[in-house]
Amino acid sequence: MEELRVRRIREGTVIDHIPPGKALKVLSILGISGSEGTVVAVLMNVESRKLGKKDIVKLEGRFLTRDEVDEIALVAPTATINIIRDYEVAEKFSLTLPKV
């Protein structure tokens, strides 16, 4: 299998382990259409040992609000959020469904 390479981000957020086919919904939740200037990498249907297939969204220079995280959890409860600072994972957490 050929290795998939996407440039690392210096500062921002990586949303990993998104169920396959849900990355575009995640972008919609975040209000990202591509015209606002945010650098975004979207990988869809990539191989995953944990899920079989998964989507990944990388956001350069963008951090999520609690409300955004809660909304993403509704469509992608298996996702994990990685906060990137100076090219390193500074914080990583799994999503939980918001309390109603």
C-alpha positions in Angstrom: 0.0 0.0 0.0 1.3 3.5 -0.9 1.6 5.9 2.0 -0.7 8.9 2.0 1.1 12.2 2.7 -0.5 15.5 3.7 1.5 18.4 4.9 1.6 18.9 8.7 0.0 22.0 10.1 1.8 24.4 12.4 -1.2 25.6 14.5 -4.8 24.5 14.3 -7.1 21.5 14.6 -7.2 18.0 13.1 -10.5 16.2 13.3 -9.7 12.5 12.9 -11.7 9.2 12.9 -14.7 10.9 11.3 -17.1 8.2 9.9 -16.5 7.8 6.1 -18.5 10.3 4.1 -19.1 12.7 6.9 -16.2 15.2 6.4 -18.3 17.5 4.2 -21.0 17.6 6.9 -18.3 18.5 9.5 -17.2 21.4 7.2 -20.8 22.5 6.9 -21.2 22.6 10.7 -18.0 24.7 10.9 -19.3 27.1 8.2 -16.4 26.3 5.9 -17.2 26.6 2.2 -13.7 27.2 0.9 -14.1 30.9 0.2 -13.2 32.3 3.7 -9.5 31.7 3.3 -9.0 29.0 5.9 -6.4 26.4 4.8 -8.3 23.1 4.9 -7.2 19.5 4.0 -10.0 17.0 3.6 -9.3 13.3 3.3 -12.2 11.0 2.7 -12.5 7.2 2.8 -8.9 6.6 3.8 -8.0 3.3 5.4 -8.3 3.0 9.2 -7.4 0.1 11.4 -10.0 1.2 13.9 -12.9 2.0 11.6 -12.0 0.3 8.3 -12.5 3.6 6.5 -12.5 7.1 7.9 -12.4 10.8 7.0 -10.0 13.4 8.3 -10.3 17.2 8.3 -7.2 19.5 9.0 -7.8 23.2 9.7 -4.7 25.5 9.7 -5.0 28.3 12.2 -8.5 27.4 13.3 -9.6 26.1 16.7 -13.1 24.9 17.6 -15.5 26.3 20.0 -17.3 24.0 22.5 -20.5 24.4 20.6 -18.8 23.3 17.3 -17.4 20.3 19.1 -20.8 19.4 20.5 -22.4 19.7 17.0 -19.7 17.6 15.4 -20.3 14.9 18.0 -23.8 14.5 16.8 -22.8 13.5 13.3 -19.4 12.0 14.1 -19.4 10.5 17.6 -16.3 8.4 16.8 -14.2 11.5 15.9 -11.2 12.7 17.9 -10.0 16.2 18.1 -6.2 17.0 18.0 -5.1 20.5 18.9 -1.9 21.3 17.1 0.7 23.8 18.4 4.1 24.3 16.8 3.6 21.1 14.6 2.9 18.9 17.7 -0.2 17.5 19.2 -0.7 19.7 22.3 -4.1 18.2 23.2 -6.2 15.2 22.0 -9.6 14.1 23.1 -12.5 11.9 21.9 -15.9 13.4 21.4 -18.8 12.7 23.7 -22.4 13.4 22.9 -23.6 16.6 24.4 -25.9 16.5 27.4 -29.5 17.5 26.6 
